[in-house]
Amino acid sequence: MSKLDEDKGIVYGNRVLIGNWYESAKLEEYKLNKFLEQMKKGDLMLARYRKMSENLNKPTVLTQSSSSIGFGAKIAFLAPHVPATDPPTENKKGLLLGGHISSNEINYSQELEDGCNIVGLSDLQPTEKNTFILTSADYCNREGEPLKFNQEFLLALASSVEKKKVNTDIIINHCATNANLGINIGCWAMGFYGKVCAPLMKTCLDVYGKELPNNIWQIYIPLTG
């Protein structure tokens, strides 16, 4: 059997997860290299990279405890027994779980947001990119309560908890139908206090799969001073 025939046997399909993952990883690597090339030329890319680095690498202080840990604690997750380099290097082990901003995402955001992609990071210094807040899965206020064995919990990025959750763009999703709340800008009617616009339960996306202005809301609290 020739080498060419052997290669024909290595086929990645939709059901082969490692194939899809590898393809996505290589595409992201290509986009990252392209971004770095653009950054070397100067322009706005460099400013975005510097802002992202400033936000993600800001030092943090983890909650200190020698016994139990409680809700509201600042924590990091370490995988201590895995290689910290590629290829593996002797006596260099340990990766921290952390948030990741892709080469596409940096164009419109230089901060980590809850729901972002997570990766294993070889830098073991506690920073914004690898620090999480332990929160309750039942959405009750359990601040300070110790985490019990087999108790469910959620992880929130420390940076997202500390900054205001108001006057920022959000998407409101109806769980039962998986449709986003929106505004039907083409449907106006006269009301007691002038014209009113009808709401809409529909996910409105552009050609790139991004929500249209119809679906974007803010928790509106006018800021004074």
C-alpha positions, 0 to 999 in steps of 0.5 A: 500500500502506497503512502497516498493510499494510506492518507486516503483512509484518514477522512474527517466527517461531521461525526468526527469531533476531533476533525472538526476541532482540529479544523477550527483550531487551525483556522483560528491559528491562521486568523491570529497570525494574520491579525499579528501581521496587521498589528505589526504594521501599526494602525488600530489593531495595535491599540486593540491588542494593547487594550485587551492585554491591559484588561486581561492581564490585570493582576487579581488576588484570590480568596485565601482559605486553608479549608473550605471555599464559599460562594462569592470567593475569587478562585482559579482552576488548575490542572496540575498534572498536564504539560504546560508546554507544546511539545511537553517539557520535563518539570513544566506542568500545570495549566489554569482555566481561563477566558479567551478572546479570538482574533475576530472578537477583538475587533469589537470587544477587548474584554472577557464576557461571560459565555466566552470560550475557555482555554488552558493557560500556561501563565499561572499568575492570577489575573483577570483572564483566569479568575472566576467568582463562585456563584450559586446555581439556584440563583439564590444569594448564598454569599459567604456560604461554604460550598458543600460536596455534590452541590451545584455551582456556576462560574462567573468571570471576576471582571464581569461581576465587578463591572456594572451590568447596566447600559450594556447591550444584552439579548433577552431570550425566551427559553420555551421557544428559544426566540429573542425578544425584539422590536418590530420597527415596521409595525407602529400604531397610534396610542394614547401618548402618541405612536407606539411600536409593537414588540416581536418574539423573533431572532433577527440575525444579519448575514453573519449570524449576528443579532440585528438592532431589533434584538438588542436591549440594555438594562437602562439606568440613566447615569448621573454625574 
